[in-house]
Amino acid sequence: MDVISIGETMVAFTPNEDGPLRYAKNYTTRIAGAETNTLIGLAKLGKKTGWISRLGKDEFGAMILSSVRGEGVDVSEVKLDAEAPTGLFFKERANETRVNVSYYRNASAASFLQPRDINENYLKNVGFLYLTGITPALSESASNTVFYAVKLARKHHIPIVFDPNLRTKLWDKDLAKQTLLELVKQSDIVLPGVREGYFLFGTKDEKKMAESLHQLGVKTAIIKLGAIGAYYSSKSDSGYISGYQIERVVDPVGAGDGFAAGVLSGLIEEIPLCESVRRGCAVGAMVTAVNGDIEGLPDRESLFRFMEQLEDDDVSR
């Protein structure tokens, strides 16, 4: 495997009409989860990916398992739980620029993840372990599972890529900060947004965020700046990458997961860091142009065509 990740994927219900959920009559269902969004994005770009998780042994779980498998992600390490349900969430499009999310994931199957769910033989030969700050927020046992995976990755010298992906609705802020900082210290590459950087370090300055990450032992810091682009910093290089402008943003949810997929694909191919970040910016932008978390993730041909067209038109500079 090029990349393995651990986390919860849910079924998302999105109303066909904009406005408050109380008036919604018709819904579209899709699958969505930060980790599988990134794994699917990588699979579309030709990488081998694997997912570790738990799903309810129910129709929603069957839907997710079939969908993730169908997108080319290995699901052999996903357990089905007959005692706990698959998580759900609802996306409310208040207007064209604002999306609200309501979770129904308490006591979901994924919240019962245990360290024993991690198969060391499955993990030990992977290229990268990709983690987010969502999984440890699900429960104490899920948090223990993440830290056990980190321990195994360290044992087998596997680089850890971490996106803090802060979800304040899921846990106490003090515990969140403590846990996220501990995971940052264990990671080689960290991909926070400005919001996560401010939460962890009390600054909105991307260079200060990067310096704080380096002081904690992070080798490579990549700060997501939204539509503006990204700032990256490593021992040997640093700089800014301009974002790719989209004519109309349809759905911003999932852009960060697409960004991670683009960056990881570049790291796997060992292209320069700046080009990996540029690829991340492009994938993230493409995701926002399509409704849904995974529907806008491009294949290699579409990605490179998008990047070349916009660069030729001088739109992304």
Helices and strands as residue ranges (DSSP letters): E 3-6, E 10-15, G 21-23, E 27-32, H 34-44, E 49-56, H 59-70, E 74-81, E 88-93, E 99-104, G 109-112, G 115-117, H 120-123, E 128-132, H 135-138, H 140-155, E 160-163, H 173-186, E 189-190, H 194-201, H 206-215, E 220-224, G 226-228, E 229-233, E 238-242, H 255-269, H 273-288, H 300-312
